[in-house]
């Protein structure tokens, strides 16, 4: 069945009112496994969607040395087919060509500098191995581009006149004039087996970090890597445009302020998932009506967003959602969007969202 996109309609409610949600169904034609990896809005009424379909998965994602799931590391028994689709304000998504990826592969990331400057990247599969893939949309058509990475491209980000492509904690840069260069090598002492994530604020303001028992945060200022003291307890780390966060799973949500980890919640919070998108930080917790006696009520999963001074409620994700690093799988299906600001997400079947 088709996955669902929930987008907010901005006409109707007054300014400042909560967004009105409606469904926009991605155009999946292959099963049984399919996913939305990323969505990029290039303006009001226009967005791009990337992912895969037509795959079989025989295991859960692989884990790093700390036992944490590695994003997009599923072991496919039947390799996926790439998904690249465009929405222009109507009721559905239009499938787009993927030059240079005519067979098996998946598209993992999208970013843009505007409607005529859209990038996509991911990986292709051939003869039992994978290789990186990227393409650029100039407002009229897509063109395949080589990015100088080996087994895949996990993220693309447009930074003014530069475009960077990430594999683990290594960056390649396409600078103005279409010249390729290594933007950044891995931090000192960072083994290839240790999977990491990066927050790229600019080419002179980059954080590389892991999560779990091997918590490590290091910062690049354009010339030097500097280590940052990790949180006092093993946590899921999230770096936003302005802050560094630690979600211990059970305990207060912590923020690094002036070199000190400080609590931002008055009490312990069970964080099921945490996420940063376009500068905003979100977390999901669980709520259950569980009396000492009598029937137990359903567990629900509210989503909260940091508004700059406090955590505010966004939406209830319903019962039994599952979460991956790049996607938020809702029960039955869908990903969330407010106007042109995407929160994340995906799923496999077609049901109404809460």
N, C-alpha and C positions, 0 to 999 in steps of 0.2 A: 504494500500500500504506500501511498505517497506521504512524504514528510510534510510538515506544515511550517510555514513562516508566520509568526505573529508580528504585525507591524502596527504602529500607532497612527491613527488618523488625526491630523492636526486641525482639520476643518470641523467646526461644530462646537467643541468645548471652548470656554473662554480661556484666555491666556493664564497660565498658572494652574489650571485644572489638571487632574491626572490624565494621562493619555488614554485614548479609546483604542482597544485592541481589536484587530481583525486578522483573519487568516489569508495568507498568500501561499499557494501550494507550489513548491519546486517541481520541476518537470523530470521526475525520475521515471525511467523506462526499464531499468534492469534491477533484478533482485539477486539473492535475498538480502545481502548486506549493502547498505548505502549510508552515507553520512555527509553532513555539511561541515566543512572545516573552517570556512571563513566567509564573511560577507563584508563588502566595502561599499558604502554609500558615497557617490560622487556628486550629489546634489539633491535638491528636493525632487522626489519622484523618480530617481534613477539609482540603481544599485546593481552590484555584481555578486554572484554567489559561486563558491568553489567547493569541491569535495570529490567524492567517488561514488560508484555504484557497481552492481554486478559482481561483488566479491564474496568469497567464503573465508571465514576466519576460524582457525582451529585452536587459538589460545588467546588468553588475555595479553595486554601489552607486556613487553619485556620490562625488566626493572634495572635500575642503576645499582652501584655498589652499596647504597644505603637502603636498597629494597623499595625505592620509589618507582612508580610507573614511568616509563619513558614515553613522552608524547609521540603519537603516530608510529608506534613500534609493533603494531599488530603483525602476527605471522599469518600471511594469506596462504590458504591452500588453493584458492582460485584468485588470481590477481585482479585488482579492481580496474574499472574503466573510468577515465577522468570525467569530471563534471565541471563545466564552466557555463554559467547562465547569466542572463541580463534581464533586469526588471526596469521598465520605463514608466511606471505609474499605473499600469493597467491591472489586470486580474491574474496574470500569470507570468512565468519566467520563460524566456526564449533561449534555447540551447545555442551556444557559440562554438566555433571551431577551436581546436587546440593544436596549432601548427607545431610540428616537431614531436607530437605525442599522438600518433595515429592509432596506437594499440592500447597496451595496458599501462596504467599509471594512476596517480592521484595528485590533485592540486591542493596544496596545504595552506597557502597564504595569498592575500591580496592587499594592495595598497595603491594609493593614487595621489597625484598632485592636482587632480581636477578631471573633468569628463574626458579630456583628450590626452591624459597621461596616466594610464592605468597599467599596473604591473601584476603579474601572477607568477607564482613559482611552486615547485613541487618535485616529484620524482617520477621517472619512467621505469618500467620493468621489462627486461629482455634477457633471455637465456639464463635465468636464475639469479640475476644481479640487478641492482638499481643504479640509476645515474640521475644527476640533477637536471631540472628542466625549468625554463623561464620563458615568458613571452610578454610583449608590450602592446598595448592598444593605444593608437594615436587619434582616436575619435572616429576612425573609419574602419580599420581592420587590425587584426592581431598579427604580430611578427615574432617568430621564435628567436630567442637570444641565448647564447651560452653565458654561464655565470662563473665558470672557473672553480666550481665545487665538485666533489667527487660523487658520493652516493645519494645525495639529495639536497634540496634547499628547503629549510624548515620555515623561513620567514623572509619576507621582503618588506622594506620600509623606505619610503620616499622622504628625503631630508633636503628640501629646497632643490638645489641643482644637482645634488648627489642622490644616488639610489644604492642601498646596501642590501646584501643577501647574506643570511645567516645559516650556518650549519653548526649545531652544538654551540660552542662559544668562539667560533671563528667567523670573521666577516670578510666578504669581498665587496668592492665598491665600484660602481659605474659612475664615473665623474662626468662633469660637463665636457663635451667633446667626444663622448662615447669611448673613453679610455678606461681599461680595466686595471685595478690595482688591489693589492691585499690591504684592506682597511685596518685590520686588527688581527693579530694572532692570539692564540689562547693565553690566558694569564700564566705566569711562571708557576711551575709545579702542578699544573692542572692536567691530569692524564686524560688521554682520549676516551678511556673507559668510564670516566666520570661525566655523566650527562648534566648539562646546565642550561640555564635560561638567561636571557639578556634583556635589559631595558635600555633602549638606545634613545636618550633624550637629544643628543647631538653627537657628532663625531668626536667631541672633546668632553663628553659627559655620558659615560656608559657604565652600567652595572652588570656584572656577571655573578650568578648566584645558583646555589643548589638548594635542596630542601631535605629534611629528614635528619638522621643521626649525624650526617657529615655536613651539617650546615656550614656554608662558606659564602661570604659576600666580599667582593672586591670591586674597586672603582677605578676607571680609566679617565684621566683628566686631559688626555691628548699626548702625554709623554710618559706617564708612569702609572703602574698598577699599585693601588693602596688597599691593604686589607682592612676590613671593618669588623668590629667585634660582633659575633653572632648573638642571637637572642639567648636568654638564660635557659630555655628549654627547647627541645627539638620542635621545629615548627615548619609549616608551609610558609615560604617567603614570597612576598609580592612587592614589587617595586613600581610605584606610580610616577607621574610627572614631577611630583613634589616630595614624596615620602617613601620610606621603607617600612613595610608591615610584616608582622609575624602572627600567624594563626596557629596556635599550638594544638588545635583539635578539641581540647577540653581545657578551658582556662580563659583568662581575659585576653582580648585582642590587643596586641602590642604595637606601638609605633615608635620608631627611632627619632628622638628629638634631642638635639644638641649632644649627640653621642650616648644618650641614655634611653633604654627601652622603657616606655611608659604605657600603662594600661589606658585603653580608650573605652572600655566597657566597665560598668560598675560591678559586675559579677562575672563568674565563669560562664563562658559561652561554648556550646558544642558546635564548632564550625565544620559542616559537612564538606563544603567546597568554598574556595575563595578565588578571586579573579580580578584582573585589571583590564580595562578596555578604554581606549581613548582618554586616558588620564583619570578615569573614575575607578574606584575600588569597590568591590562587592563581596559579600559573603552569604552563604546559605546555612541556616541552622535548622533544627528539627523541633517541632512542638507536638506533644502528645497529651491527650486527655487520658490519664492512666490512674484511676482511683484505686485505693487499697482493696475495695470490694466492688463487685458489679462489673458490667461489660466495659471493655476498654475501647476508647474511641480511636479514630484513625490518626496516624501521624501525618502532619503536614510540614511543608518545607518553605518557609518564607525567605524571600530574598531582600537583603538590606544593602544600602549604598551609603558611603561616607560623603556628606555634603560639605565638608570643610571644617565642621565643628562637632558633628554628631552623626550617629548611624540612623538612617531613616528607612522606613519600610517602602519597598517598591511593588512587589507582587507576590502572591502565593503560587509556588510552582506545583501545587497539588500533592498527590501521594506517590511515594516511591520513585522519584527521579533518580537517574544515575548520572555521574559527572565524569568527563574526561578532560584532559588538559586544554584542548583546543575547542571542545564542544561541550555544551550542556545538554544532556539527553533528558527530555521531559517524558513522563509516562505517556506512551502512545505517540508523542512526536511533536517537534516544532522547535524553532528558536525565536528569541525575543528581540524586538526592535522598538525603539521609540523614535518616531519620525525618521531621521537619517542617522541616529546614533544607535549602533548595534550593541547589544549586551553580550551576545555569544550564542551558541546552541545548536541542537539538532535532535532528530529522532527518526523512527522508522515507520510509524503508522499515523493515521489521520484521525485525530480526536480533538474536540474543542479544548482550548486552553482555559485555565481558571481566570 
